[in-house]
Amino acid sequence: MSTLQTRAERAAQALSAADRLSAAGVDGVVLGWVDNAGLHRVKAVPVGQLPHAAEWGVGAAPCFDAFLVDDSMAPTGSPVGDLRLVPDIAALTALSAQPGWAWAPADRYAQDGEPHPGCQRLFAGRMAAEAGRRGLEIRAGIETEWVVVDGAGAGPAYGMRRLIGLSDYLRDVLRALRDQGLTVLQIHPEYAVGQFEVSTAPAGPVEAADTALLVRHTVQAVSVRHGLDASFAPAVTAGGVGNGGHLHLSLRRAGRNLGSGGPGRYGLTAEGEAFLAGVLAELPALLALGAPSVASYLRLVPGRWAGPYRCWGRENREAALRLIPGSVPEQANAEVKCFDAAANPYLAVGGVLAAGFDGIDRGLRLPPEVSGDPADSGYAERLPADLAEATAAFKGSDVLRTALGEELHSAVLAVREAETGLFAGWTAEDVIAATRMRW
């Protein structure tokens, strides 16, 4: 990432990249970041300005740390100051569905070149570095679900009729992702009308978050070219299942998957179990990062396989933490099902890693497994039922406060509290109408 390079090294790398892009017909480069409300913000430069942007950054006001989902600001927002967006040239990608454009995720720095403590991507990078310090390799992937909101793709859930109805569209999604160097594992119709899901190959923590953004940008661009509009919002229709943003994780030490071959339940190693137990312990607070909107809690209800219960289970799709031993032991992983696509993926991934590391440090163990419907278990704890409850848990989490740092933790907290107030007293229909096309 750009944090490991000098200005001169970044500029030299960007110059070479700019030459390649120009030869390929690219005219503009989008520099993207994600704010604390989970919205994707951008600035763009002509391709010839990419070396300068990589060396010195592009200005972006720090008030974006206080932006809410409706583009208003939390009380902490200020018109004073400036930051620099520095593109990660290693992640630079020519956009197949937006001819003439390329995209790069950006890290945020202060004017003096020091890392901005509120940068969410740098936070995820710190957690990835912490994994390396511990001798752990993290593989992560974020599922992308979306709804084509004009009603196209009608037919039975998961049905061939839906795929046939939009087969040209889905084919173009596949082609664009392939042309951008991404490996698609699955693409299929989902439960709701017009809903689809795509899964890509796992990667490192920061790279997985980058990929989640690139997949979403690509789906949006292909949708526009087909005269469609895609929504990734957690709630698209009142009473509907909504869109998830499930996070899959696996840990390896010295090449060995810590989710298989161990003495614990389903082959878990002691370290692998401790990590998952740490995540489970922090889940109420983690919801403020992974289910960060008022709309998130219109999705996170029992009976919709959204993972609304603070429990774990082998292949249990109603549990918040789903253990997936896999048909091949080395593919064993865990899925955090209660997260959705309103999340800033860097905050979600980084927060889960921080919680897992705390579980390892404390030698935690998983509670009894819930093997059936958690609602019938009699002891499965319900996760927070609204954003206010999740925000209170986040506010009280020393684990996340320490990992995020005071400035980033305070900024997230301010946005969550302000959005809770923004939508106070609104009906589900009104919340959905206001947020459906924000993500």
QUIRA-V248058 format. One record per residue. N is the residue number from 0. RES is the residue in one letter. PSI is psi in degrees with one decimal (NA if undefined). OMEGA is omega in radians with two decimals (999 if undefined). Layout:
<<N | RES | PSI | OMEGA> <N | RES | PSI | OMEGA>>
//
This chain:
<<0 | M | 168.2 | -3.05> <1 | S | -22.1 | -3.12> <2 | T | -19.3 | -3.07> <3 | L | 2.9 | -3.04> <4 | Q | 153.3 | 2.99> <5 | T | 166.9 | 3.09> <6 | R | -45.0 | -3.10> <7 | A | -40.0 | 3.12> <8 | E | -40.6 | 3.10> <9 | R | -43.5 | -3.12> <10 | A | -42.4 | -3.13> <11 | A | -42.6 | 3.11> <12 | Q | -40.9 | -3.13> <13 | A | -34.6 | 3.12> <14 | L | -46.0 | 3.10> <15 | S | -41.9 | 3.13> <16 | A | -40.4 | -3.14> <17 | A | -38.8 | 3.10> <18 | D | -42.9 | 3.14> <19 | R | -42.9 | -3.14> <20 | L | -43.4 | 3.13> <21 | S | -41.2 | 3.13> <22 | A | -26.4 | 3.14> <23 | A | 4.8 | 3.09> <24 | G | 16.6 | 3.11> <25 | V | 133.3 | -3.12> <26 | D | -29.6 | -3.07> <27 | G | 149.7 | 3.13> <28 | V | 124.1 | 3.10> <29 | V | 129.7 | 3.02> <30 | L | 114.3 | -3.00> <31 | G | 147.7 | 2.97> <32 | W | 168.7 | -3.11> <33 | V | 131.9 | -3.09> <34 | D | -176.8 | -3.07> <35 | N | -12.4 | 3.02> <36 | A | 1.1 | 3.12> <37 | G | 9.7 | 3.14> <38 | L | 142.8 | -3.10> <39 | H | 112.8 | -3.13> <40 | R | 152.0 | -3.09> <41 | V | 154.2 | 2.78> <42 | K | 162.1 | -3.11> <43 | A | 151.0 | 3.12> <44 | V | 152.0 | 2.96> <45 | P | 150.4 | -3.06> <46 | V | -31.6 | 3.14> <47 | G | -18.9 | 3.13> <48 | Q | 0.0 | -3.09> <49 | L | -43.5 | 3.11> <50 | P | -40.9 | 3.12> <51 | H | -40.9 | 3.12> <52 | A | -39.1 | 3.13> <53 | A | -34.2 | -3.11> <54 | E | -44.6 | -2.98> <55 | W | -11.3 | -3.12> <56 | G | 169.0 | 3.10> <57 | V | 136.8 | -3.07> <58 | G | 138.3 | 3.05> <59 | A | 126.5 | -3.04> <60 | A | 142.7 | 3.09> <61 | P | -11.4 | 3.14> <62 | C | -17.4 | 3.09> <63 | F | -22.9 | 3.10> <64 | D | -16.9 | -3.12> <65 | A | 2.2 | -3.11> <66 | F | 141.0 | 3.05> <67 | L | 177.1 | -3.06> <68 | V | -24.3 | -3.13> <69 | D | 13.3 | 3.13> <70 | D | 5.7 | 2.91> <71 | S | 180.0 | -3.07> <72 | M | 148.3 | 2.95> <73 | A | 159.9 | -3.11> <74 | P | -19.6 | -3.13> <75 | T | -10.4 | -3.12> <76 | G | 144.7 | -3.11> <77 | S | 145.6 | 3.08> <78 | P | -1.0 | -3.02> <79 | V | 140.9 | 3.00> <80 | G | 173.1 | 3.12> <81 | D | 151.6 | 3.06> <82 | L | 172.3 | 3.12> <83 | R | 126.0 | 3.03> <84 | L | 120.4 | -3.13> <85 | V | 113.4 | -3.10> <86 | P | 143.2 | 3.02> <87 | D | 101.2 | -3.04> <88 | I | -28.4 | 3.13> <89 | A | -24.4 | -3.13> <90 | A | 6.9 | -3.11> <91 | L | 132.7 | -3.06> <92 | T | 128.3 | 2.98> <93 | A | 132.1 | -3.01> <94 | L | 113.5 | -3.06> <95 | S | -38.2 | -3.09> <96 | A | -0.6 | 3.06> <97 | Q | 75.8 | -3.08> <98 | P | 136.4 | -3.14> <99 | G | -1.5 | -3.10> <100 | W | 150.6 | 2.97> <101 | A | 165.6 | -3.10> <102 | W | 142.4 | 3.02> <103 | A | 133.6 | 3.01> <104 | P | 146.3 | -3.07> <105 | A | 142.2 | 2.94> <106 | D | 155.5 | -3.08> <107 | R | 132.4 | -3.11> <108 | Y | 157.5 | 3.00> <109 | A | 169.7 | -3.12> <110 | Q | -28.9 | -3.13> <111 | D | 5.0 | 3.10> <112 | G | -2.5 | 3.11> <113 | E | 146.5 | 3.12> <114 | P | 136.3 | 3.07> <115 | H | 121.5 | -3.10> <116 | P | -14.4 | 3.10> <117 | G | 5.8 | -3.11> <118 | C | 119.7 | -3.08> <119 | Q | -36.5 | -3.13> <120 | R | -39.0 | 3.08> <121 | L | -33.0 | 3.05> <122 | F | -48.3 | 3.11> <123 | A | -36.9 | 3.09> <124 | G | -37.6 | 3.09> <125 | R | -40.4 | 3.13> <126 | M | -35.8 | 3.06> <127 | A | -39.6 | 3.10> <128 | A | -35.9 | 3.09> <129 | E | -38.4 | 3.06> <130 | A | -44.7 | 3.11> <131 | G | -39.5 | 3.12> <132 | R | -32.3 | 3.14> <133 | R | -0.6 | -3.11> <134 | G | 20.0 | -3.11> <135 | L | 141.3 | 2.97> <136 | E | 126.7 | -3.13> <137 | I | 130.2 | 3.01> <138 | R | 130.3 | -3.04> <139 | A | 155.9 | 3.03> <140 | G | 143.8 | -3.13> <141 | I | 120.3 | 3.10> <142 | E | 145.0 | 3.10> <143 | T | 119.2 | 3.04> <144 | E | 143.0 | 3.10> <145 | W | 162.7 | 3.10> <146 | V | 129.6 | 2.98> <147 | V | 107.9 | -2.82> <148 | V | -3.2 | 3.11> <149 | D | 5.5 | 3.09> <150 | G | -1.8 | 3.10> <151 | A | 153.9 | 3.12> <152 | G | 31.9 | 3.11> <153 | A | 155.9 | -3.13> <154 | G | -178.1 | -3.11> <155 | P | 150.0 | 3.07> <156 | A | 133.5 | -3.14> <157 | Y | 15.7 | -2.96> <158 | G | 153.5 | 3.09> <159 | M | -30.2 | -3.14> <160 | R | -39.1 | 3.13> <161 | R | -41.3 | -3.14> <162 | L | -40.7 | 3.12> <163 | I | -42.5 | -3.09> <164 | G | -29.4 | -3.14> <165 | L | 35.1 | -3.06> <166 | S | -36.9 | 3.11> <167 | D | -41.2 | 3.12> <168 | Y | -50.1 | -3.12> <169 | L | -35.7 | 3.05> <170 | R | -42.3 | -3.13> <171 | D | -32.1 | 3.02> <172 | V | -47.5 | 3.12> <173 | L | -45.6 | -3.12> <174 | R | -43.7 | -3.12> <175 | A | -43.3 | 3.12> <176 | L | -42.5 | 3.11> <177 | R | -45.7 | -3.11> <178 | D | -22.0 | 3.10> <179 | Q | 7.1 | 3.05> <180 | G | 12.3 | -3.13> <181 | L | 143.9 | 3.11> <182 | T | 113.5 | 3.13> <183 | V | 128.8 | 3.10> <184 | L | -39.9 | 3.14> <185 | Q | 151.4 | 2.90> <186 | I | 132.8 | -3.05> <187 | H | 159.5 | 2.99> <188 | P | 148.7 | 3.12> <189 | E | -159.4 | -2.98> <190 | Y | -48.1 | -3.03> <191 | A | 159.4 | 3.10> <192 | V | 130.1 | 3.13> <193 | G | 11.9 | -3.08> <194 | Q | 138.9 | -3.13> <195 | F | 164.0 | 3.13> <196 | E | 141.9 | 3.02> <197 | V | 138.7 | 3.10> <198 | S | 138.7 | -3.14> <199 | T | 167.1 | -3.09> <200 | A | 145.9 | 3.14> <201 | P | 158.0 | -3.12> <202 | A | -175.9 | 3.03> <203 | G | 166.8 | -3.02> <204 | P | -50.4 | -3.12> <205 | V | -42.1 | -3.14> <206 | E | -36.4 | 3.11> <207 | A | -39.7 | 3.09> <208 | A | -41.7 | 3.06> <209 | D | -45.6 | -3.11> <210 | T | -40.9 | 3.13> <211 | A | -40.4 | 3.10> <212 | L | -44.7 | -3.11> <213 | L | -39.6 | 3.09> <214 | V | -44.7 | -3.10> <215 | R | -43.7 | 3.09> <216 | H | -40.4 | -3.10> <217 | T | -44.3 | 3.10> <218 | V | -43.4 | 3.13> <219 | Q | -44.4 | -3.10> <220 | A | -42.8 | 3.11> <221 | V | -38.6 | 3.12> <222 | S | -46.4 | 3.14> <223 | V | -42.1 | -3.13> <224 | R | -20.7 | 3.09> <225 | H | 9.8 | -3.13> <226 | G | 24.4 | -3.12> <227 | L | 169.5 | 3.07> <228 | D | 130.0 | -3.07> <229 | A | 135.7 | 3.06> <230 | S | 131.4 | 3.09> <231 | F | 10.7 | -3.05> <232 | A | 148.8 | 3.12> <233 | P | -25.5 | 3.08> <234 | A | 121.8 | -3.09> <235 | V | -34.5 | 3.04> <236 | T | 145.7 | 3.14> <237 | A | 130.3 | -3.13> <238 | G | -3.3 | 3.14> <239 | G | 171.9 | -3.07> <240 | V | -26.6 | 3.11> <241 | G | 176.4 | -3.12> <242 | N | 127.7 | 3.04> <243 | G | 169.9 | 3.02> <244 | G | 58.6 | -2.99> <245 | H | 134.8 | -3.13> <246 | L | 122.4 | 3.07> <247 | H | 138.4 | -3.12> <248 | L | 143.2 | 2.92> <249 | S | 151.4 | -3.13> <250 | L | 141.6 | 3.06> <251 | R | 145.4 | 3.00> <252 | R | 122.6 | -3.11> <253 | A | 38.3 | 3.10> <254 | G | -3.2 | -3.11> <255 | R | 129.2 | 3.10> <256 | N | 122.1 | -3.10> <257 | L | 1.5 | 3.07> <258 | G | 6.6 | -3.14> <259 | S | 158.1 | 3.07> <260 | G | 5.7 | -3.14> <261 | G | 177.7 | -3.10> <262 | P | -7.5 | -3.06> <263 | G | -174.7 | -3.14> <264 | R | 131.8 | 3.13> <265 | Y | 27.1 | 3.07> <266 | G | 8.5 | 3.11> <267 | L | 138.3 | 2.95> <268 | T | 164.1 | 3.13> <269 | A | -39.8 | -3.13> <270 | E | -40.7 | 3.10> <271 | G | -41.3 | 3.11> <272 | E | -40.8 | 3.14> <273 | A | -39.8 | 3.10> <274 | F | -49.8 | -3.12> <275 | L | -36.6 | 3.10> <276 | A | -35.7 | 3.07> <277 | G | -40.6 | 3.09> <278 | V | -46.4 | -3.13> <279 | L | -38.7 | -3.13> <280 | A | -34.4 | -3.07> <281 | E | 3.6 | -3.02> <282 | L | -41.9 | 3.12> <283 | P | -41.2 | 3.11> <284 | A | -35.8 | 3.14> <285 | L | -24.2 | 3.11> <286 | L | -29.5 | 3.11> <287 | A | -17.6 | 3.07> <288 | L | -40.0 | -3.03> <289 | G | -19.3 | 3.05> <290 | A | 70.7 | -2.79> <291 | P | 4.5 | -3.06> <292 | S | 161.2 | 3.01> <293 | V | -37.4 | 3.13> <294 | A | -25.5 | -3.12> <295 | S | -33.1 | -3.02> <296 | Y | -3.1 | 2.93> <297 | L | -20.7 | 3.06> <298 | R | -37.1 | -2.96> <299 | L | 67.7 | -3.12> <300 | V | 155.8 | -3.12> <301 | P | 149.9 | 3.04> <302 | G | 2.0 | -3.11> <303 | R | 13.1 | 3.12> <304 | W | 34.2 | 3.13> <305 | A | -6.2 | -3.14> <306 | G | 50.0 | -3.06> <307 | P | 1.9 | -3.09> <308 | Y | 138.7 | 3.14> <309 | R | 78.4 | -3.12> <310 | C | 173.7 | 3.12> <311 | W | 158.6 | 3.10> <312 | G | 149.3 | 3.09> <313 | R | 117.6 | 3.14> <314 | E | 30.6 | 3.13> <315 | N | 107.8 | -3.04> <316 | R | -2.8 | 3.06> <317 | E | -9.8 | 3.08> <318 | A | 146.1 | 3.14> <319 | A | -32.6 | -3.13> <320 | L | 109.2 | -3.08> <321 | R | 120.6 | 3.10> <322 | L | 130.9 | -3.11> <323 | I | 91.1 | -3.13> <324 | P | -31.9 | 3.09> <325 | G | 149.5 | 3.09> <326 | S | -25.7 | 3.04> <327 | V | 122.6 | -3.05> <328 | P | -37.1 | -3.09> <329 | E | -10.1 | 3.10> <330 | Q | 2.8 | -3.13> <331 | A | 135.6 | 3.14> <332 | N | 172.5 | 3.07> <333 | A | 146.8 | -3.11> <334 | E | 125.9 | 3.01> <335 | V | 105.1 | -2.97> <336 | K | -15.2 | -3.02> <337 | C | -0.6 | 3.14> <338 | F | 156.0 | 3.11> <339 | D | 178.6 | -2.99> <340 | A | 2.1 | 2.97> <341 | A | -10.8 | -3.09> <342 | A | 144.5 | 2.84> <343 | N | 115.5 | -3.00> <344 | P | -26.9 | 3.12> <345 | Y | -40.0 | 3.07> <346 | L | -42.0 | -3.11> <347 | A | -49.3 | -3.12> <348 | V | -47.3 | -3.12> <349 | G | -39.8 | 3.14> <350 | G | -41.3 | 3.12> <351 | V | -40.9 | 3.11> <352 | L | -43.7 | 3.13> <353 | A | -43.6 | 3.13> <354 | A | -41.4 | 3.13> <355 | G | -40.4 | 3.11> <356 | F | -37.6 | 3.10> <357 | D | -38.9 | 3.09> <358 | G | -39.5 | 3.09> <359 | I | -45.8 | -3.10> <360 | D | -33.3 | -3.10> <361 | R | -0.6 | 3.13> <362 | G | 39.0 | -3.08> <363 | L | 157.5 | 3.06> <364 | R | 149.1 | 3.14> <365 | L | 145.6 | 3.04> <366 | P | 180.0 | 3.09> <367 | P | 144.4 | 3.14> <368 | E | 146.1 | 2.96> <369 | V | 112.1 | -3.02> <370 | S | -12.0 | 3.12> <371 | G | -153.8 | 3.10> <372 | D | 120.4 | -3.13> <373 | P | -28.3 | 3.14> <374 | A | -23.5 | -3.11> <375 | D | -0.5 | -3.02> <376 | S | -27.4 | -3.13> <377 | G | -11.4 | -3.13> <378 | Y | -3.1 | 3.10> <379 | A | 127.1 | -3.10> <380 | E | 133.0 | 3.07> <381 | R | 134.1 | 3.04> <382 | L | 165.5 | 3.10> <383 | P | 137.0 | -3.07> <384 | A | -6.4 | 3.08> <385 | D | 169.6 | -3.07> <386 | L | -34.3 | -3.14> <387 | A | -42.4 | -3.13> <388 | E | -42.6 | 3.11> <389 | A | -38.5 | 3.13> <390 | T | -38.4 | 3.10> <391 | A | -40.3 | 3.10> <392 | A | -40.8 | 3.11> <393 | F | -43.2 | 3.14> <394 | K | -35.0 | -3.10> <395 | G | 3.4 | -3.08> <396 | S | 107.0 | 3.06> <397 | D | -32.1 | 3.14> <398 | V | -49.5 | -3.09> <399 | L | -34.0 | 3.10> <400 | R | -44.2 | -3.14> <401 | T | -43.2 | -3.10> <402 | A | -45.9 | -3.10> <403 | L | -31.0 | -2.99> <404 | G | 153.6 | -3.01> <405 | E | -41.5 | -3.06> <406 | E | -46.2 | -3.13> <407 | L | -41.3 | 3.11> <408 | H | -44.0 | -3.13> <409 | S | -37.6 | 3.13> <410 | A | -44.7 | 3.09> <411 | V | -44.7 | -3.13> <412 | L | -43.4 | -3.14> <413 | A | -40.7 | 3.14> <414 | V | -43.0 | -3.14> <415 | R | -43.6 | -3.14> <416 | E | -39.1 | -3.14> <417 | A | -38.6 | 3.13> <418 | E | -33.2 | 3.04> <419 | T | -43.9 | 3.10> <420 | G | -36.8 | -3.11> <421 | L | -41.2 | -3.04> <422 | F | 11.5 | -3.13> <423 | A | 128.3 | 3.10> <424 | G | -1.8 | -3.14> <425 | W | 149.2 | 3.01> <426 | T | 161.8 | 3.08> <427 | A | -41.4 | -3.13> <428 | E | -40.5 | -3.13> <429 | D | -39.2 | 3.09> <430 | V | -44.6 | -3.14> <431 | I | -44.3 | -3.14> <432 | A | -35.3 | -3.10> <433 | A | -21.8 | -2.99> <434 | T | -9.8 | -3.00> <435 | R | -40.7 | -3.07> <436 | M | 22.5 | 3.09> <437 | R | -25.2 | 3.09> <438 | W | NA | 999>>
//
